[in-house]
């Protein structure tokens, strides 16, 4: 008695991956299944089936419901019973395939090593790539500011700086002093 068979009814638990009969391919035996017919055959073959989401969608089928001209009931649709089909937008036989694969230029995603390198390199004759004889090795470079150093960091005991205060914020006089100190160090390179 505990093991009764429930018949041929399918039971699907939530989240299952079993094959279910869903609407676009199967239809229920009620008004919904009679009004909006499901897909039959191959949906992408034949005239008028080039955009399957439009011709089998709910909005497309709702626009094709026949309406009444008279409008007997409250809120009834009073329009042309069957809307005429616009024949200007129906594709002709040359429009079936919108994109021609012959016209597409495919970019190669991967090339073997050293294939895309030009065969002969062109040498530029500008000042950024100097050759022999274009520069003077005895010419000294421009001088740079160098603070008195001690083990790779400036020796702050020899660099002029303001006295420490208990007030930690920076004043405008501190900024002016730092600008003046750097300017004096720069000018001392040329005028010593």
C-alpha angles and dihedrals in degrees: 000000000000093000103060119163114234096208128243095321114128117230117202121189121216113277096016122150097213121127109270130187103245129179109263092057101027130031132209118242095249140083093289092056092047096048100044108037116209127236114290122189120345109341095204097055127084138029116316093020101095094107103036096181090061100045096044099037126112094242092053093050093046090057090054097057109120113245134200125252093205102051101208098173130060109272093012119155112253105195141108108308096230116020114228117250114243104234094190092075096046106111119242121222094272093056099062095100109043098189119052110215091208092064095051117100109213117206115222108244097199133024127189118255116292095359098113094046112109114253097231119033118220116226117217119222100209133121093263092069104042120187130206114309096018096102136042113236092198093059111105119230121243113282119257131207110259120181119211102279133211118185094336099313130084117273097236091190090070097038111087111246140157124267117267117259132197087231103086101195120100116245128206089251089060091054092048091049092052092049091049092048092052092045091052090049091051095047091047088067091066103024111041 
